[in-house]
Amino acid sequence: MKKFYTTLGTMSGTSFDGIDLSIIRTNGKQLVSLEKDYYYPFDQKTKLLLKKFKKKIHSFNPHQISSSQSFQNLSRIITMIHAKAITQMISIYKKKIDIIGFHGITVFHNPKKKISLQLGNPDLLKQILKIDVAFNFRKNDINHGGQGAPLIPVYHKVLKKNINEKKSCLFINIGGISNFTYLSKNSIYASDIGPGNCLLDEWIFKNTGKNFDKNGSISKKGKPDLNWINNFIDRLEYLKNNNNSFDTGDFNISELRGYNVNNGAATLSYLTAYLILNTIKKYKKINSVYFGGGGRKNLFLMSIIKRNAKVSIIDLDVKKINGDFIESQAFAYLAVRSLLKLPISFKTTTGVSKNISGGEIYKFKKI
């Protein structure tokens, strides 16, 4: 019988609000149990550091970002915060962790230039925690011609089995970027969709100082500009390949200058919804779409999707899977698959030249 690992995964998204952490039990193929989820918020100083670095990153030569002193300094800060968050979680869980799937924080992603950079120092993290660490999950994929994202489809596949979904279906995650996974009995296909929360969050922060549009209450008051949305979607479709990955830096809100806060928010909520609806409509033989990610909490956004989709729209929470932690659970799972050299990305999920494993393993050696 194959060994089952207790593995902890971390994920910090593009909103820079904090760290999602999850502990699961798996042998790299089966998901035995979801043990615990935990959220560790960033303080305001950390949020501002991250936002400031993200804004200035485009002034760097992309190939020299990771060697810059500012990147190294911020990586150390982020690693120390992760170490504190993980230590807190383990103290609550009170059981041994075999490996940590450390995603870090993506600050630059451009597969055409073969670069995907995550803040974080796995060597430092393993020394502090005295636990093996898996890191740099996207590099091997990009080096083999892939997009480096999305990486969670293989976890969606195991979730499909765990929730006993026997028919073809979609899993959609609405984070800063929306992505989807199509799963049937014999196939898997995935891609990023386009802006999820990133533009709306940026718009809300710029115009109100709030971090996001809670429940879609601001968007609900506005009137969307459908011509702007259609033009945006047309441009995005023209740029797409079969498998796509996006960085939040690929999009900006400059085109919405002159809109009032409500109309701008409504336009961006409708944009995210229509991009998702267009994806759903491409799959004629599905009955169900399962949603995770922070965007599923935008009631206005989800109401647009539910009103226009001709399939069942299901929040993963109703299946007793916390939709806020799908990605942190996924990176816990990917850590074990990386340790066992099982594939984490596939020709039909990232466009990689062959199905390959990914995360680099940093072993803690006791002295």
C-alpha positions as CSV (number, residue, x, y, z in Angstrom):
1,M,0.0,0.0,0.0
2,K,1.3,3.4,-1.0
3,K,2.3,5.8,1.8
4,F,-0.2,8.5,2.7
5,Y,1.3,11.9,3.5
6,T,0.1,14.7,5.7
7,T,0.8,17.8,3.6
8,L,0.3,21.5,4.1
9,G,-0.3,23.9,1.2
10,T,-0.1,27.7,1.1
11,M,-1.5,30.2,-1.4
12,S,-1.4,33.9,-1.4
13,G,-3.3,35.5,-4.3
14,T,-3.0,38.7,-6.3
15,S,-5.2,40.6,-3.9
16,F,-2.3,40.5,-1.4
17,D,-4.8,40.2,1.5
18,G,-3.2,37.2,3.3
19,I,-2.3,33.6,3.2
20,D,-4.6,30.6,2.7
21,L,-3.3,27.4,4.4
22,S,-4.6,23.9,4.1
23,I,-3.7,20.5,5.5
24,I,-4.8,17.4,3.6
25,R,-4.0,13.7,3.6
26,T,-3.1,12.1,0.3
27,N,-0.9,9.5,-1.4
28,G,-0.5,11.8,-4.5
29,K,-3.4,10.1,-6.3
30,Q,-6.3,9.7,-3.8
31,L,-7.5,12.5,-1.6
32,V,-8.0,10.8,1.7
33,S,-9.2,13.7,3.8
34,L,-9.4,17.5,4.1
35,E,-7.9,18.0,7.5
36,K,-7.9,21.7,8.2
37,D,-8.0,25.2,6.5
38,Y,-6.6,28.3,8.1
39,Y,-6.4,32.0,7.0
40,Y,-3.6,34.3,8.1
41,P,-4.2,38.0,7.1
42,F,-1.4,40.4,6.1
43,D,-1.0,43.6,8.1
44,Q,-1.4,46.9,6.3
45,K,2.4,47.4,6.0
46,T,2.8,44.1,4.2
47,K,0.0,44.8,1.8
48,L,1.5,48.2,0.9
49,L,4.9,46.6,0.4
50,L,3.5,44.1,-2.0
51,K,1.4,46.5,-3.9
52,K,4.3,48.9,-4.2
53,F,6.7,46.2,-5.5
54,K,4.1,44.9,-8.0
55,K,3.7,48.5,-9.4
56,K,7.4,49.1,-9.9
57,I,8.2,45.6,-11.2
58,H,7.7,46.6,-14.8
59,S,10.7,49.0,-14.5
60,F,12.9,46.0,-14.1
61,N,14.6,43.9,-16.7
62,P,12.4,40.7,-16.4
63,H,15.4,38.4,-16.3
64,Q,17.0,40.4,-13.5
65,I,14.0,40.8,-11.1
66,S,14.8,37.7,-9.0
67,S,18.5,38.8,-8.5
68,S,17.5,42.4,-7.4
69,Q,18.0,43.3,-3.8
70,S,14.4,44.5,-3.4
71,F,13.1,41.1,-4.6
72,Q,15.4,39.2,-2.2
73,N,14.5,41.5,0.7
74,L,10.8,41.1,0.1
75,S,11.1,37.3,-0.4
76,R,12.7,37.1,3.0
77,I,9.9,39.1,4.6
78,I,7.2,37.0,2.9
79,T,9.0,33.8,3.9
80,M,9.1,34.9,7.6
81,I,5.4,35.7,7.5
82,H,4.6,32.3,6.0
83,A,6.8,30.6,8.6
84,K,4.8,32.3,11.4
85,A,1.4,31.4,9.8
86,I,2.5,27.8,9.2
87,T,3.8,27.5,12.8
88,Q,0.4,28.8,14.1
89,M,-1.5,26.3,12.0
90,I,0.6,23.4,13.0
91,S,0.3,24.3,16.7
92,I,-3.5,24.1,16.3
93,Y,-3.4,20.9,14.3
94,K,-0.9,19.2,16.6
95,K,0.2,16.5,14.2
96,K,3.4,16.0,12.1
97,I,3.5,17.5,8.7
98,D,5.5,15.6,6.0
99,I,5.9,18.3,3.4
100,I,4.9,21.8,2.7
101,G,3.7,23.0,-0.7
102,F,4.9,26.6,-0.6
103,H,3.5,28.6,-3.5
104,G,4.9,32.0,-2.5
105,I,3.4,35.1,-4.1
106,T,3.4,35.6,-7.9
107,V,4.7,39.0,-8.8
108,F,5.6,38.4,-12.5
109,H,4.2,35.8,-14.9
110,N,5.1,35.9,-18.6
111,P,5.4,32.4,-20.2
112,K,6.4,33.9,-23.6
113,K,9.6,35.1,-21.8
114,K,9.8,31.8,-19.9
115,I,9.5,33.6,-16.6
116,S,7.2,33.1,-13.6
117,L,8.4,34.6,-10.4
118,Q,7.1,33.9,-6.9
119,L,8.3,35.8,-3.8
120,G,9.6,33.3,-1.2
121,N,12.8,31.6,0.0
122,P,12.2,27.8,0.3
123,D,15.7,27.2,1.7
124,L,15.0,29.6,4.5
125,L,11.5,28.2,5.1
126,K,12.7,24.6,5.4
127,Q,15.4,25.6,7.9
128,I,13.0,27.6,10.1
129,L,10.3,24.9,10.1
130,K,12.6,21.8,9.8
131,I,10.2,20.3,7.2
132,D,10.7,19.5,3.5
133,V,9.4,22.1,1.2
134,A,8.2,22.0,-2.4
135,F,8.5,25.3,-4.3
136,N,8.8,26.7,-7.8
137,F,5.9,24.7,-9.3
138,R,5.7,26.6,-12.6
139,K,9.3,26.6,-13.8
140,N,9.5,23.0,-15.2
141,D,6.2,23.5,-17.1
142,I,7.4,26.8,-18.7
143,N,10.7,25.3,-19.5
144,H,8.9,22.6,-21.5
145,G,6.8,25.1,-23.5
146,G,3.8,25.4,-21.1
147,Q,2.0,28.4,-19.8
148,G,2.9,27.6,-16.2
149,A,-0.8,27.9,-15.2
150,P,-3.4,26.8,-14.3
151,L,-1.9,24.1,-12.1
152,I,-4.9,23.1,-10.1
153,P,-6.7,21.0,-12.7
154,V,-5.2,17.7,-11.5
155,Y,-6.6,18.6,-8.0
156,H,-10.0,19.3,-9.6
157,K,-9.8,15.8,-11.0
158,V,-9.4,14.3,-7.6
159,L,-12.2,16.5,-6.2
160,K,-14.6,15.3,-8.9
161,K,-14.1,11.8,-7.6
162,N,-14.4,12.8,-4.0
163,I,-17.8,14.6,-4.5
164,N,-18.9,11.5,-6.5
165,E,-19.6,13.5,-9.7
166,K,-19.8,10.9,-12.5
167,K,-20.8,13.1,-15.4
168,S,-18.7,15.6,-17.4
169,C,-18.5,18.9,-15.6
170,L,-16.6,22.2,-15.2
171,F,-14.7,23.5,-12.2
172,I,-14.3,27.3,-12.2
173,N,-12.1,29.2,-9.8
174,I,-12.6,33.0,-9.6
175,G,-9.5,34.5,-8.1
176,G,-7.6,37.5,-9.4
177,I,-7.7,35.6,-12.7
178,S,-10.6,33.2,-13.5
179,N,-9.7,29.7,-14.7
180,F,-11.5,26.6,-15.5
181,T,-11.1,22.8,-15.7
182,Y,-13.2,20.6,-17.9
183,L,-13.4,17.0,-16.8
184,S,-15.0,14.0,-18.5
185,K,-14.6,10.3,-18.0
186,N,-11.4,10.2,-20.1
187,S,-10.2,13.7,-20.6
188,I,-9.1,16.9,-18.9
189,Y,-8.7,20.4,-20.4
190,A,-8.0,23.7,-18.6
191,S,-7.1,27.3,-19.2
192,D,-7.2,30.7,-17.7
193,I,-10.4,32.6,-18.7
194,G,-9.4,36.2,-18.1
195,P,-9.9,38.8,-15.4
196,G,-11.7,37.5,-12.3
197,N,-11.5,39.8,-9.3
198,C,-8.3,41.7,-10.2
199,L,-9.9,44.6,-12.2
200,L,-12.9,45.0,-9.9
201,D,-10.7,44.9,-6.8
202,E,-8.4,47.6,-8.3
203,W,-11.4,49.7,-9.3
204,I,-13.0,49.5,-5.8
205,F,-9.7,50.2,-4.0
206,K,-9.0,53.2,-6.2
207,N,-12.4,54.7,-5.9
208,T,-13.5,53.8,-2.4
209,G,-10.4,52.7,-0.5
210,K,-12.0,49.3,0.2
211,N,-10.3,46.1,-0.8
212,F,-13.2,44.5,-2.7
213,D,-16.9,44.9,-3.5
214,K,-18.5,43.0,-0.7
215,N,-21.4,40.9,-2.0
216,G,-21.3,43.0,-5.2
217,S,-23.2,45.7,-3.4
218,I,-21.5,48.6,-5.3
219,S,-21.7,46.8,-8.7
220,K,-25.4,46.2,-8.1
221,K,-26.1,49.9,-8.1
222,G,-24.5,50.6,-11.4
223,K,-25.3,50.2,-15.1
224,P,-22.8,48.1,-17.2
225,D,-21.3,49.4,-20.5
226,L,-22.0,46.4,-22.7
227,N,-20.2,47.9,-25.7
228,W,-17.0,48.3,-23.6
229,I,-17.4,44.7,-22.4
230,N,-17.9,43.3,-25.9
231,N,-14.9,45.2,-27.2
232,F,-12.8,43.9,-24.3
233,I,-13.9,40.3,-24.9
234,D,-13.3,40.6,-28.7
235,R,-9.7,41.7,-28.1
236,L,-9.1,39.1,-25.5
237,E,-10.4,36.3,-27.7
238,Y,-8.2,37.5,-30.5
239,L,-5.1,37.1,-28.3
240,K,-6.0,33.7,-26.9
241,N,-4.3,30.4,-27.8
242,N,-5.6,26.9,-26.9
243,N,-4.3,27.1,-23.4
244,N,-3.8,30.4,-21.8
245,S,-2.4,31.9,-18.6
246,F,-2.6,35.5,-17.6
247,D,-0.9,37.8,-15.1
248,T,-3.0,40.4,-13.4
249,G,-0.5,42.9,-14.9
250,D,-1.9,42.0,-18.3
251,F,-5.0,44.0,-17.5
252,N,-5.7,47.5,-16.2
253,I,-8.6,49.9,-15.4
254,S,-7.3,52.9,-17.4
255,E,-10.0,52.5,-20.1
256,L,-12.7,53.1,-17.5
257,R,-11.6,56.7,-16.8
258,G,-14.7,58.9,-16.6
259,Y,-17.0,56.2,-15.3
260,N,-18.6,56.7,-11.9
261,V,-17.8,54.2,-9.2
262,N,-21.0,52.2,-9.5
263,N,-21.1,52.0,-13.3
264,G,-17.4,51.0,-13.5
265,A,-18.0,48.3,-10.9
266,A,-21.0,47.0,-12.7
267,T,-19.1,46.9,-16.0
268,L,-16.3,44.9,-14.5
269,S,-18.6,42.5,-12.7
270,Y,-20.5,41.9,-16.0
271,L,-17.2,41.4,-17.8
272,T,-16.0,38.7,-15.5
273,A,-19.5,37.0,-15.6
274,Y,-19.7,37.1,-19.4
275,L,-16.2,35.7,-19.8
276,I,-17.2,32.8,-17.6
277,L,-20.6,32.3,-19.3
278,N,-18.8,32.2,-22.7
279,T,-16.6,29.4,-21.3
280,I,-19.6,27.4,-20.0
281,K,-21.5,27.7,-23.3
282,K,-18.6,26.0,-25.1
283,Y,-19.3,22.8,-23.3
284,K,-22.6,21.5,-24.5
285,K,-22.7,18.1,-22.7
286,I,-22.2,19.3,-19.1
287,N,-24.9,19.6,-16.4
288,S,-22.9,21.1,-13.6
289,V,-20.4,23.8,-12.9
290,Y,-18.6,23.9,-9.5
291,F,-17.3,27.2,-8.2
292,G,-14.5,28.1,-5.9
293,G,-12.4,31.2,-5.2
294,G,-13.2,34.5,-3.6
295,G,-15.3,35.7,-6.6
296,R,-18.0,33.2,-5.8
297,K,-18.9,35.5,-2.8
298,N,-19.8,38.4,-5.1
299,L,-23.5,37.8,-5.1
300,F,-24.2,40.2,-7.9
301,L,-21.6,38.5,-10.2
302,M,-22.9,35.0,-9.4
303,S,-26.5,36.2,-10.0
304,I,-25.6,37.2,-13.5
305,I,-24.0,33.8,-14.1
306,K,-26.9,31.8,-12.6
307,R,-29.5,33.9,-14.5
308,N,-27.8,33.2,-17.9
309,A,-26.3,29.7,-17.6
310,K,-28.4,26.7,-18.6
311,V,-26.6,24.4,-16.2
312,S,-26.5,23.8,-12.5
313,I,-24.2,26.4,-10.8
314,I,-22.9,24.8,-7.6
315,D,-20.8,26.4,-4.8
316,L,-18.3,23.8,-3.7
317,D,-19.2,24.7,-0.1
318,V,-22.4,22.8,-0.4
319,K,-20.2,19.7,-1.0
320,K,-18.5,20.4,2.3
321,I,-15.4,21.8,0.5
322,N,-14.5,25.3,1.6
323,G,-14.3,27.2,-1.7
324,D,-11.9,29.8,-0.2
325,F,-9.2,27.2,0.1
326,I,-9.2,25.2,-3.2
327,E,-5.8,26.6,-4.3
328,S,-4.1,26.0,-0.9
329,Q,-5.5,22.5,-0.8
330,A,-4.3,22.0,-4.4
331,F,-0.7,23.1,-3.6
332,A,-0.7,20.7,-0.7
333,Y,-1.7,18.0,-3.2
334,L,0.9,19.1,-5.8
335,A,3.7,19.0,-3.2
336,V,3.2,15.3,-2.7
337,R,2.8,14.6,-6.5
338,S,6.1,16.6,-7.0
339,L,7.8,14.6,-4.3
340,L,6.7,11.4,-6.0
341,K,7.6,12.8,-9.4
342,L,4.0,12.4,-10.6
343,P,2.8,14.8,-13.3
344,I,1.2,18.0,-12.2
345,S,0.7,19.7,-15.6
346,F,-0.5,18.2,-18.9
347,K,-0.6,18.9,-22.6
348,T,-4.3,19.8,-22.3
349,T,-4.0,22.0,-19.2
350,T,-1.0,24.2,-19.7
351,G,0.0,23.4,-23.3
352,V,3.3,21.8,-22.1
353,S,5.1,19.6,-24.6
354,K,4.6,16.5,-22.4
355,N,2.9,15.6,-19.2
356,I,5.4,16.4,-16.4
357,S,6.0,16.9,-12.7
358,G,7.0,20.2,-11.4
359,G,7.7,21.5,-7.9
360,E,11.4,21.5,-6.7
361,I,11.9,19.7,-3.5
362,Y,14.0,21.3,-0.7
363,K,14.9,18.5,1.7
364,F,15.5,19.4,5.4
365,K,18.6,17.5,6.5
366,K,19.0,17.0,10.2
367,I,22.5,17.8,11.4
